[in-house]
Amino acid sequence: MKSKIIFICIALLSTISIAQSKVGTVDTEYILKLMPETAIVSERSQAYGARLDSSFSIKVKEYQTKIDILNKNENTMETSAKEATYKELVDMEADIKKYQLNAKKLMKIKSDELMRPLYKKLSEAIALVSKSENYTQILTISGNEFAYLDNNFDITELVIKSLGIEIPVAEKNNYPAFRN
């Protein structure tokens, strides 16, 4: 008998705690796209990429120059000189490939570094809106799939407003959460 009463109490308490949960959604990718700082991050990222490309171009040009010299003088070169030049070209080619891989990693690191303040600002805005609207959980729409989603619980618009960003009129008509 005691176990039945305890079971009923636990079931009742869990039902009450579930009923008090308020879950919402937010489209962080959309908000990031609207943030004016994203354009600055994009410009800085492109400038960094251009510097990396410049260094890469210099390496490729040096490599091409060595090949041209080898092609021009190959018939008159001694065997040992040819072998040394071939080895140097193989090393340069490996260095170029390594540089390409490292450049991709460096671009990712730089992009993450530049985006970090935006993610922090967005996270703070989401937390502020969530607390003020009494949400217990917020799920991101981007990257997740939902079988059903009630747009009434999407706080994307509230977060955009709390960041002081104006939603373009054309976007208001196309974005599902704004149609309510």
TIVOKE-41379 format. One line per field, with one value per residue: z, y, x of N, C-alpha, C in turn. Coordinates in pm, 1 decimal. Layout:
! residues N
nz <- c(Z, ...)
ny <- c(Y, ...)
nx <- c(X, ...)
caz <- c(Z, ...)
cay <- c(Y, ...)
cax <- c(X, ...)
cz <- c(Z, ...)
cy <- c(Y, ...)
cx <- c(X, ...)
//
This chain:
! residues 180
nz <- c(0.0, 87.1, -107.5, -337.7, -285.8, -271.4, -533.1, -674.0, -575.5, -674.3, -950.4, -973.2, -893.8, -1094.2, -1318.1, -1260.8, -1261.2, -1529.3, -1654.6, -1591.4, -1750.1, -2014.4, -2342.2, -2603.3, -2932.1, -3139.6, -3415.5, -3472.1, -3680.1, -3866.1, -3718.4, -3678.0, -3941.5, -3977.8, -3803.3, -3782.8, -3730.4, -3847.8, -4113.0, -4084.4, -3969.0, -4182.0, -4374.5, -4246.3, -4228.2, -4497.4, -4568.5, -4419.0, -4541.6, -4793.6, -4737.9, -4671.3, -4918.3, -5073.9, -4971.9, -5040.9, -5319.6, -5371.7, -5298.6, -5488.9, -5722.2, -5694.0, -5706.9, -5967.3, -6111.0, -6056.9, -6188.6, -6452.6, -6490.4, -6464.7, -6684.9, -6893.0, -6867.0, -6846.7, -7032.4, -7033.8, -6779.2, -6518.0, -6397.5, -6116.5, -6041.9, -6161.3, -6013.6, -5759.3, -5805.8, -5876.7, -5632.8, -5473.2, -5595.2, -5538.1, -5260.9, -5240.0, -5354.9, -5169.4, -4952.5, -5042.5, -5056.6, -4786.8, -4685.7, -4799.2, -4661.5, -4397.3, -4424.1, -4462.2, -4211.4, -4054.4, -4149.0, -4057.1, -3779.8, -3749.2, -3837.6, -3643.2, -3420.2, -3482.8, -3488.9, -3231.9, -3040.5, -3145.0, -3115.3, -2839.7, -2771.8, -2891.7, -2747.5, -2491.1, -2538.3, -2603.6, -2360.9, -2196.7, -2312.6, -2284.2, -2005.1, -1937.6, -2062.8, -1936.8, -2022.9, -2003.9, -2151.0, -2453.7, -2788.1, -3071.5, -3406.3, -3641.1, -3799.8, -3664.3, -3676.3, -3672.1, -3600.3, -3554.2, -3508.4, -3323.7, -3413.1, -3240.4, -3017.6, -3091.6, -3036.5, -3194.3, -3318.1, -3090.2, -2980.1, -3185.9, -3174.9, -2916.7, -2958.7, -3099.6, -3372.6, -3689.0, -3856.5, -4191.4, -4415.6, -4627.7, -4534.2, -4311.9, -4417.3, -4527.0, -4331.9, -4122.6, -3839.6, -3806.3, -3918.8, -3761.6)
ny <- c(-119.1, 124.7, 152.1, 190.6, 438.4, 597.7, 566.4, 690.6, 950.8, 1018.9, 1001.4, 1206.0, 1431.4, 1432.1, 1479.1, 1734.7, 1877.7, 1843.7, 1975.8, 2234.8, 2300.3, 2494.7, 2503.6, 2639.1, 2758.1, 2866.6, 3032.0, 3041.1, 3069.5, 3227.8, 3463.7, 3531.8, 3587.9, 3824.6, 3998.0, 4293.9, 4282.0, 4051.1, 4100.9, 4246.9, 4054.7, 3876.3, 4031.5, 4066.0, 3802.2, 3735.7, 3908.2, 3800.9, 3551.7, 3636.0, 3722.9, 3479.2, 3351.1, 3506.9, 3446.1, 3179.1, 3196.8, 3303.4, 3089.2, 2898.4, 3027.8, 3035.4, 2762.0, 2704.6, 2858.0, 2718.6, 2478.8, 2572.7, 2655.7, 2410.5, 2269.1, 2422.5, 2395.6, 2125.4, 1942.6, 2015.4, 1981.7, 1816.7, 1477.5, 1451.5, 1711.4, 1732.5, 1537.9, 1653.1, 1883.5, 1771.1, 1649.6, 1876.4, 1996.2, 1806.6, 1828.9, 2096.2, 2076.8, 1911.5, 2082.4, 2285.7, 2150.2, 2088.8, 2345.8, 2424.5, 2256.9, 2342.4, 2609.1, 2591.3, 2496.4, 2710.1, 2913.0, 2822.8, 2833.6, 3110.3, 3210.1, 3102.1, 3233.5, 3500.7, 3488.8, 3422.1, 3640.1, 3720.9, 3491.0, 3481.4, 3719.3, 3664.9, 3438.2, 3546.0, 3718.1, 3534.2, 3397.1, 3606.8, 3671.9, 3422.7, 3392.7, 3615.0, 3549.1, 3322.5, 3064.3, 2725.6, 2566.2, 2602.8, 2527.3, 2496.6, 2568.3, 2548.7, 2302.9, 2099.9, 1863.4, 1861.0, 1684.0, 1801.3, 2139.6, 2407.6, 2726.1, 2929.5, 2914.9, 2993.7, 3190.1, 3352.0, 3603.4, 3766.6, 3759.6, 3880.7, 4137.2, 4208.8, 4236.4, 4464.4, 4466.1, 4523.0, 4359.8, 4273.3, 4371.6, 4201.4, 3961.6, 3918.0, 3828.2, 3587.1, 3423.3, 3161.3, 3183.9, 3450.1, 3498.1, 3470.3)
nx <- c(82.4, 192.0, 389.9, 235.6, 118.9, 346.4, 437.4, 226.8, 251.9, 507.1, 458.0, 267.0, 416.2, 615.0, 458.9, 364.5, 606.6, 682.1, 474.8, 537.1, 747.5, 875.0, 932.1, 1121.2, 1215.8, 1489.4, 1632.1, 1941.3, 2126.8, 1995.6, 1964.5, 2234.3, 2301.4, 2164.0, 2288.0, 2478.9, 2750.6, 2840.0, 2904.3, 3139.0, 3303.8, 3314.0, 3450.4, 3699.7, 3780.2, 3801.9, 4010.4, 4219.2, 4232.5, 4314.8, 4574.5, 4690.7, 4659.5, 4826.3, 5081.3, 5082.8, 5074.3, 5325.9, 5490.7, 5409.3, 5483.9, 5764.2, 5811.5, 5722.5, 5904.9, 6143.0, 6084.1, 6067.4, 6332.1, 6463.3, 6351.1, 6452.8, 6730.6, 6780.2, 6895.9, 7162.1, 7249.9, 7430.0, 7400.6, 7391.1, 7323.2, 7072.3, 6931.2, 6945.9, 6795.8, 6546.9, 6483.8, 6466.6, 6243.4, 6044.6, 6041.6, 5959.0, 5705.7, 5577.6, 5588.3, 5420.7, 5173.1, 5143.3, 5125.7, 4882.9, 4700.3, 4746.3, 4670.9, 4394.5, 4318.6, 4407.7, 4240.3, 3992.2, 4034.8, 4078.7, 3833.1, 3660.5, 3763.9, 3703.9, 3426.6, 3355.2, 3294.8, 3045.5, 2888.9, 2887.5, 2753.4, 2504.7, 2428.8, 2402.5, 2186.6, 1987.5, 1967.7, 1877.5, 1624.8, 1503.4, 1488.3, 1330.8, 1093.7, 1023.2, 1111.1, 1212.5, 1374.5, 1558.9, 1574.4, 1787.4, 1708.1, 1856.2, 2040.1, 1914.2, 1647.1, 1295.0, 997.1, 758.7, 680.9, 586.8, 537.0, 470.8, 626.9, 876.5, 1149.6, 1302.4, 1243.2, 1209.6, 1467.2, 1612.7, 1501.7, 1585.0, 1852.9, 1855.8, 1825.8, 1684.6, 1426.8, 1421.3, 1157.3, 1082.0, 1182.8, 1024.0, 786.0, 859.3, 965.6, 874.3, 809.0, 748.4, 507.4, 288.1)
caz <- c(0.0, 91.4, -236.6, -433.5, -253.3, -312.0, -679.4, -716.3, -543.5, -770.6, -1079.9, -964.7, -892.8, -1225.0, -1408.0, -1229.4, -1307.7, -1675.9, -1693.5, -1568.3, -1849.3, -2131.7, -2439.2, -2719.0, -3035.3, -3194.2, -3536.6, -3449.0, -3808.9, -3922.6, -3639.9, -3710.4, -4075.4, -3967.1, -3717.5, -3863.0, -3703.7, -3934.5, -4232.4, -4044.6, -3953.0, -4317.0, -4435.9, -4180.8, -4265.8, -4636.5, -4569.7, -4368.2, -4649.3, -4901.1, -4695.8, -4686.6, -5062.1, -5122.3, -4935.5, -5120.8, -5457.0, -5375.3, -5296.5, -5618.3, -5823.3, -5676.6, -5755.9, -6113.5, -6160.3, -6050.2, -6296.9, -6578.6, -6498.1, -6489.3, -6823.3, -6983.4, -6853.8, -6817.7, -7123.9, -7006.5, -6636.9, -6478.5, -6333.4, -5974.1, -6033.0, -6192.7, -5898.8, -5651.3, -5844.1, -5863.7, -5488.5, -5426.8, -5645.5, -5460.5, -5129.2, -5255.6, -5378.3, -5040.3, -4870.6, -5093.5, -5012.2, -4641.9, -4666.7, -4830.9, -4548.9, -4281.6, -4451.4, -4435.5, -4065.8, -4003.1, -4182.4, -3964.2, -3648.1, -3754.8, -3846.3, -3509.3, -3332.3, -3516.4, -3460.9, -3088.8, -2973.8, -3193.1, -3048.8, -2699.3, -2769.3, -2923.8, -2634.5, -2382.8, -2576.4, -2591.6, -2217.3, -2146.6, -2360.2, -2224.1, -1864.8, -1928.7, -2113.1, -1853.1, -2092.4, -1929.9, -2249.2, -2588.6, -2885.6, -3195.3, -3524.7, -3739.8, -3779.0, -3601.5, -3747.1, -3583.4, -3664.4, -3538.8, -3445.4, -3308.0, -3428.8, -3129.3, -2916.4, -3151.5, -2980.4, -3285.9, -3334.0, -2963.8, -2966.8, -3284.1, -3120.3, -2799.7, -3010.1, -3166.0, -3517.0, -3756.3, -3949.1, -4322.3, -4443.1, -4712.6, -4448.9, -4221.4, -4488.8, -4565.4, -4216.5, -4063.6, -3703.5, -3808.7, -3985.0, -3663.2)
cay <- c(0.0, 240.2, 165.1, 247.3, 581.1, 661.6, 568.5, 793.2, 1081.3, 1043.5, 1027.1, 1336.9, 1532.4, 1438.7, 1542.4, 1878.2, 1936.9, 1846.4, 2078.9, 2364.7, 2323.4, 2571.6, 2482.9, 2726.5, 2737.2, 2987.2, 3010.2, 3117.3, 3100.0, 3340.8, 3582.7, 3567.1, 3647.0, 3960.9, 4082.1, 4376.0, 4242.6, 3938.3, 4155.9, 4282.8, 3927.4, 3824.3, 4112.5, 4032.9, 3665.1, 3741.3, 3974.1, 3701.1, 3454.2, 3697.5, 3719.0, 3340.2, 3325.1, 3577.4, 3363.2, 3057.4, 3233.2, 3318.5, 2952.9, 2835.8, 3096.4, 2984.8, 2624.1, 2711.1, 2909.9, 2606.1, 2386.3, 2636.2, 2649.4, 2270.4, 2237.8, 2496.7, 2351.3, 1981.9, 1873.3, 2051.5, 1959.4, 1688.2, 1388.2, 1484.4, 1839.3, 1702.6, 1467.4, 1750.9, 1970.9, 1691.5, 1635.6, 2008.1, 2016.2, 1719.0, 1892.0, 2217.6, 2034.4, 1864.8, 2203.5, 2354.9, 2073.5, 2107.6, 2483.4, 2426.9, 2196.4, 2432.2, 2731.1, 2560.6, 2490.7, 2846.3, 2987.7, 2777.2, 2888.7, 3255.2, 3231.2, 3075.1, 3341.5, 3621.8, 3467.7, 3398.1, 3748.3, 3720.6, 3379.9, 3518.8, 3819.9, 3595.4, 3350.7, 3631.4, 3766.5, 3419.8, 3373.9, 3717.3, 3653.0, 3298.3, 3419.6, 3710.4, 3483.8, 3202.9, 2937.9, 2637.8, 2511.7, 2659.5, 2442.1, 2567.4, 2510.9, 2519.0, 2179.1, 1999.2, 1837.9, 1840.2, 1625.0, 1903.5, 2259.2, 2512.6, 2853.9, 3018.3, 2905.2, 3034.2, 3320.5, 3416.9, 3744.3, 3835.9, 3773.5, 3982.1, 4267.6, 4240.9, 4277.2, 4593.4, 4445.8, 4535.0, 4249.1, 4324.5, 4346.9, 4082.0, 3845.7, 3895.7, 3752.4, 3455.1, 3345.0, 3105.5, 3229.5, 3588.8, 3504.5, 3457.4)
cax <- c(0.0, 282.0, 458.0, 140.5, 105.6, 472.5, 437.1, 131.1, 312.6, 615.4, 394.5, 204.0, 522.5, 680.2, 363.3, 365.3, 732.5, 678.6, 379.5, 597.6, 851.6, 836.1, 1039.0, 1112.6, 1317.1, 1550.7, 1711.1, 2064.1, 2191.8, 1922.9, 1998.8, 2373.1, 2300.7, 2111.6, 2372.1, 2569.6, 2888.4, 2873.9, 2969.7, 3275.9, 3374.7, 3335.4, 3556.3, 3826.7, 3812.8, 3847.0, 4141.6, 4313.3, 4245.4, 4393.6, 4715.2, 4735.2, 4669.4, 4944.5, 5196.9, 5072.7, 5111.4, 5472.3, 5546.7, 5380.8, 5565.0, 5900.5, 5809.6, 5711.7, 6032.5, 6238.0, 6048.8, 6107.3, 6479.1, 6497.6, 6314.0, 6541.2, 6869.9, 6785.2, 6987.8, 7302.1, 7280.2, 7487.3, 7305.1, 7379.7, 7251.8, 6932.9, 6875.4, 6929.8, 6685.6, 6424.9, 6456.1, 6422.5, 6107.5, 5957.2, 6029.1, 5877.8, 5567.8, 5526.5, 5571.5, 5301.2, 5056.4, 5134.1, 5080.3, 4740.1, 4628.4, 4758.0, 4593.9, 4253.7, 4303.6, 4424.0, 4118.4, 3887.8, 4068.4, 4056.5, 3688.4, 3605.6, 3810.5, 3629.4, 3284.3, 3334.3, 3219.1, 2908.0, 2820.9, 2869.5, 2647.3, 2380.7, 2398.0, 2353.3, 2053.5, 1895.7, 1947.4, 1796.5, 1487.2, 1451.7, 1453.6, 1220.0, 972.3, 1005.2, 1138.4, 1304.1, 1467.0, 1553.4, 1642.4, 1819.8, 1645.7, 1959.2, 2113.3, 1828.6, 1522.2, 1181.7, 880.0, 655.9, 734.1, 487.7, 606.8, 437.8, 731.7, 1003.2, 1187.7, 1395.7, 1207.3, 1235.9, 1612.4, 1653.3, 1462.5, 1667.8, 1984.2, 1838.9, 1835.0, 1556.7, 1398.7, 1378.0, 1016.2, 1071.5, 1212.3, 909.7, 684.3, 910.1, 1010.0, 752.7, 777.5, 705.0, 376.4, 178.1)
cz <- c(0.0, -43.8, -343.0, -411.1, -296.6, -463.9, -732.4, -689.8, -643.3, -908.3, -1083.0, -969.5, -1028.6, -1328.0, -1385.9, -1281.8, -1459.9, -1723.2, -1677.2, -1668.2, -1965.9, -2227.4, -2558.3, -2818.3, -3080.1, -3315.0, -3528.7, -3579.8, -3874.4, -3850.5, -3671.6, -3846.6, -4069.9, -3885.4, -3804.0, -3845.6, -3794.2, -4060.6, -4202.5, -4031.0, -4090.0, -4387.1, -4377.6, -4218.5, -4409.3, -4648.2, -4522.5, -4475.1, -4763.7, -4865.4, -4709.4, -4834.0, -5122.3, -5093.7, -5018.4, -5264.4, -5472.4, -5379.8, -5431.1, -5728.0, -5814.7, -5733.1, -5909.1, -6176.0, -6162.1, -6162.5, -6431.3, -6598.0, -6529.2, -6634.2, -6922.9, -6983.5, -6835.5, -6904.9, -7093.7, -6862.7, -6616.1, -6403.4, -6186.7, -5953.5, -6061.6, -6073.2, -5782.2, -5679.9, -5832.0, -5716.9, -5432.0, -5471.0, -5568.9, -5321.1, -5135.7, -5275.7, -5248.6, -4948.3, -4912.8, -5047.1, -4862.5, -4610.6, -4693.8, -4715.3, -4426.9, -4300.7, -4424.1, -4285.6, -4005.2, -4031.8, -4087.6, -3825.3, -3644.0, -3759.1, -3710.6, -3411.8, -3356.3, -3480.8, -3311.1, -3019.9, -3018.9, -3126.3, -2902.3, -2686.0, -2795.2, -2807.5, -2517.8, -2411.9, -2563.8, -2444.3, -2157.9, -2186.1, -2294.3, -2080.6, -1854.6, -1974.6, -2040.1, -1928.3, -2006.3, -2023.0, -2382.8, -2679.0, -3009.6, -3312.4, -3623.4, -3704.7, -3713.6, -3687.9, -3645.2, -3662.4, -3659.7, -3464.6, -3442.7, -3310.7, -3317.8, -3021.6, -2970.9, -3102.7, -3070.4, -3297.0, -3207.1, -2943.9, -3063.1, -3230.7, -3001.0, -2840.1, -3083.2, -3317.3, -3576.1, -3856.5, -4081.7, -4352.1, -4526.5, -4630.1, -4358.2, -4288.3, -4520.0, -4447.3, -4139.4, -3927.3, -3702.2, -3866.9, -3888.1, -3635.7)
cy <- c(126.2, 262.0, 223.0, 397.5, 656.9, 673.4, 677.8, 932.4, 1116.5, 1075.9, 1166.2, 1447.9, 1544.4, 1503.5, 1693.1, 1943.0, 1942.1, 1957.7, 2218.0, 2395.9, 2402.4, 2564.8, 2573.9, 2693.6, 2871.4, 2948.3, 3096.8, 3156.1, 3221.6, 3470.2, 3627.1, 3635.1, 3793.0, 4053.8, 4162.0, 4336.5, 4128.7, 3986.6, 4192.1, 4157.4, 3869.6, 3899.1, 4077.5, 3893.0, 3660.5, 3806.6, 3877.3, 3594.9, 3508.5, 3698.2, 3577.7, 3305.1, 3389.9, 3496.4, 3235.8, 3085.2, 3247.5, 3181.3, 2883.8, 2897.8, 3049.0, 2843.3, 2623.3, 2761.7, 2799.3, 2506.6, 2442.5, 2630.3, 2507.1, 2233.8, 2302.8, 2436.2, 2200.5, 1908.5, 1901.1, 2023.5, 1821.9, 1608.7, 1424.1, 1615.7, 1819.2, 1637.6, 1562.6, 1842.5, 1898.2, 1677.7, 1767.3, 2035.5, 1930.1, 1778.7, 2016.8, 2181.9, 1986.0, 1983.5, 2279.5, 2282.6, 2090.8, 2248.0, 2493.3, 2370.2, 2287.5, 2558.7, 2708.1, 2557.7, 2630.7, 2931.4, 2950.4, 2836.2, 3038.7, 3286.4, 3209.3, 3186.8, 3468.9, 3610.2, 3454.7, 3512.6, 3754.4, 3609.1, 3414.4, 3618.9, 3754.9, 3508.0, 3430.4, 3682.4, 3654.7, 3393.0, 3481.1, 3699.9, 3529.6, 3321.0, 3511.3, 3649.1, 3351.9, 3069.7, 2855.9, 2577.5, 2582.2, 2567.3, 2524.6, 2493.8, 2466.6, 2391.0, 2069.6, 1979.4, 1809.1, 1775.8, 1724.4, 2021.5, 2364.9, 2646.4, 2953.8, 3018.7, 2941.9, 3175.5, 3396.5, 3566.6, 3823.9, 3858.9, 3880.6, 4121.7, 4306.8, 4281.3, 4411.1, 4584.0, 4455.5, 4421.4, 4309.0, 4281.9, 4220.4, 3955.6, 3814.1, 3810.0, 3609.8, 3366.1, 3295.0, 3161.1, 3371.1, 3603.0, 3500.0, 3587.4)
cx <- c(87.3, 349.6, 365.2, 125.3, 231.2, 478.6, 344.8, 187.7, 422.8, 557.7, 332.2, 308.8, 591.3, 588.4, 361.0, 492.2, 738.3, 586.6, 438.9, 708.5, 794.9, 954.2, 1015.1, 1221.7, 1372.5, 1634.5, 1836.4, 2132.9, 2126.3, 1960.1, 2141.7, 2381.9, 2256.0, 2201.5, 2470.8, 2716.5, 2934.8, 2945.2, 3115.1, 3360.5, 3408.4, 3449.2, 3693.2, 3874.3, 3865.6, 3985.3, 4249.8, 4339.1, 4329.6, 4542.3, 4771.7, 4752.9, 4792.9, 5070.9, 5199.5, 5117.3, 5262.5, 5538.6, 5527.1, 5466.4, 5710.9, 5912.0, 5807.5, 5841.5, 6137.5, 6211.3, 6093.1, 6259.3, 6524.2, 6467.9, 6409.1, 6682.3, 6886.1, 6887.8, 7134.5, 7343.8, 7343.7, 7381.7, 7284.5, 7303.8, 7102.8, 6864.9, 6849.8, 6810.5, 6551.4, 6385.7, 6404.0, 6278.9, 6006.4, 5933.7, 5940.7, 5730.6, 5503.4, 5499.2, 5445.6, 5174.8, 5034.0, 5079.6, 4930.0, 4657.7, 4629.8, 4675.0, 4445.4, 4227.7, 4312.9, 4300.3, 4004.8, 3910.7, 4038.4, 3906.8, 3622.4, 3641.4, 3730.0, 3480.8, 3254.4, 3258.1, 3071.7, 2827.6, 2792.9, 2753.1, 2511.0, 2336.2, 2341.5, 2212.0, 1949.5, 1865.1, 1856.1, 1649.6, 1424.9, 1407.0, 1333.1, 1087.7, 943.2, 1017.4, 1234.2, 1408.1, 1447.4, 1634.0, 1674.6, 1757.7, 1753.4, 2033.7, 2031.5, 1704.8, 1413.0, 1067.9, 764.3, 715.5, 625.4, 561.6, 575.1, 545.4, 869.3, 1036.5, 1284.7, 1368.3, 1237.5, 1385.9, 1663.5, 1621.2, 1549.3, 1809.1, 1977.1, 1851.1, 1695.5, 1541.2, 1353.3, 1233.7, 998.3, 1093.5, 1093.0, 803.2, 728.6, 946.2, 888.3, 714.9, 723.1, 563.4, 260.9, 110.4)
//
